[in-house]
Amino acid sequence: MQFKSTRAPDTLVSFKNAILNCLPANGGLYVPDAVLDMRQYILYMDPGTSYPELVATVAPALLQGELNPVSAARVAESTFDFEPQLTQLDDTLSVLTLCNGPTGVFKDYGIAFLAAVMEELLGIDGRAMILSAARGDTGVSIAHAFSGRRDMTSVIIYPSGPVRGLDPASYVTNGGNVIPIQIRGTFDDCQRLILEALNDRPFAERYGITSGNAINPGRLLPQVFYYFYAFIKLKKILTGELVFSVPTGNFGNLIAGLYAWKMGMPVNGFIAAMNANNAFGDYIMGKEFKPGKLIQTNSPALDVSLPSNYERLASFYMEAPAVMRHMVYPDAIDDRATLAAMEEAWTRYGILLDPHSAVAFAAARRLSQTAGFSGHVVVLATGHPAKHAELVSRVTGQQVAIPAAFIRLWKKTDPVATISPQLDALEGAIASCC
Ligand SMILES: *Cc1c(COP(=O)(O)O)cnc(C)c1O
């Protein structure tokens, strides 16, 4: 499978090039070019297939000529010591749990695979420096995934504020390969700096710079695998429609679902479950998109006014707008409905959901109770309830057990350097470490 920029559909690059040089020269974002038909795998795979086994089977089929089955098995084994879990709640509803990775967020799946596949594809004489803007636990997920990998250095750029959860033993200053750098500025400044560093071609080439953020298509691709996994587990019981309800902020997860569909997974639709920041729903319904003012909610990972994957989503809509309007249903769940869903999930089904997953649960329940709908909705549980323990506990009356790994996530650590938000300062800090 080759990749093309959303702005230059005629220039194709390999997967390796797309992940190691993830900013197309003419702007835009990399997306798969021709999507391969995976039905021969998805329709017939044994429901008992383990997750690493599924990845080791599907990845080489998708990345023919780049990742052979032996390499793919090595990548899958070194990535997935955690697995998604599908829990059927009743005839109408299942939950796909994606929050059992090292930081309790579904993003662990894409990040861990990116690091492993990059190491595999770099081969023996390649090297790479991965620049990532991070807030919250994403930095920990990235540090964890890249730590100790051969010929790779992970530079993690933080905005002002406390830096938490990193293991100082993994820092370059202690013989590791992680360089946390804090800038005196905002998260937007971090993202701007990374784009500037990628665009400083001599500098980028000297160090082999790419990004570990969601612009890297190597994070998008592995998110397709867990949709396949859910389908394979459910296919025997499906009698009507199949819909996935996806808590949606930057639309990365939803777009991965759309690729799973394009690859032949039988699915009838996706709910783009947004919180009060739902201006993008207009675009999905075929209207003009006007970004709204950012509203703070109790599902903060969904507080996005202009999704960073806008160009990727637009490329689907440009191809087939009439189809897309029947494939993606936007819904908006406000804070009150989110808490009500969290409570309902507990009292009706005995499951604890974090607020992001509760947004998707609320939208799923709304659809499954609609007259005329006879199908099965899979709710993506993207965040771990223990990371919102106080809220979950207040709403459900339950004590939420906190895994020991999460306690480490809250421990403050010092970055290797603190700099002003300028490219020369960033490049100077990197040069002094390497
Ligand atoms: C990032 C995140 C989301 C949103 O995913 P997108 O791919 O940005 O739409 C949902 N839930 C949780 C817990 C997240 O961390």
The ligand as a Tripos MOL2 file, in Angstrom:
@<TRIPOS>MOLECULE
LIG
   15    15     1     0     0
SMALL
NO_CHARGES

@<TRIPOS>ATOM
      1 C1         -7.6360   11.4620   21.9890 C.3       1 LIG1
      2 C2         -8.8380   10.8890   22.6560 C.ar      1 LIG1
      3 C3        -10.0870   10.8060   21.9870 C.ar      1 LIG1
      4 C4        -10.3180   11.4130   20.6410 C.3       1 LIG1
      5 O1         -9.7630   10.6940   19.5860 O.3       1 LIG1
      6 P1         -9.5510   11.3770   18.1520 P.3       1 LIG1
      7 O2         -8.8350   10.3660   17.3520 O.co2     1 LIG1
      8 O3         -8.7580   12.6350   18.3910 O.co2     1 LIG1
      9 O4        -10.9090   11.7030   17.6140 O.co2     1 LIG1
     10 C5        -11.1270   10.1420   22.6290 C.ar      1 LIG1
     11 N1        -10.9780    9.6450   23.8660 N.ar      1 LIG1
     12 C6         -9.8360    9.7270   24.5590 C.ar      1 LIG1
     13 C7         -9.7530    9.1680   25.9240 C.3       1 LIG1
     14 C8         -8.7200   10.3630   23.9770 C.ar      1 LIG1
     15 O5         -7.5640   10.4540   24.6690 O.3       1 LIG1
@<TRIPOS>BOND
     1     1     2 1
     2     2     3 ar
     3     2    14 ar
     4     3     4 1
     5     3    10 ar
     6     4     5 1
     7     5     6 1
     8     6     7 2
     9     6     8 1
    10     6     9 1
    11    10    11 ar
    12    11    12 ar
    13    12    13 1
    14    12    14 ar
    15    14    15 1
@<TRIPOS>SUBSTRUCTURE
     1 LIG1         1 GROUP 0 **** ****
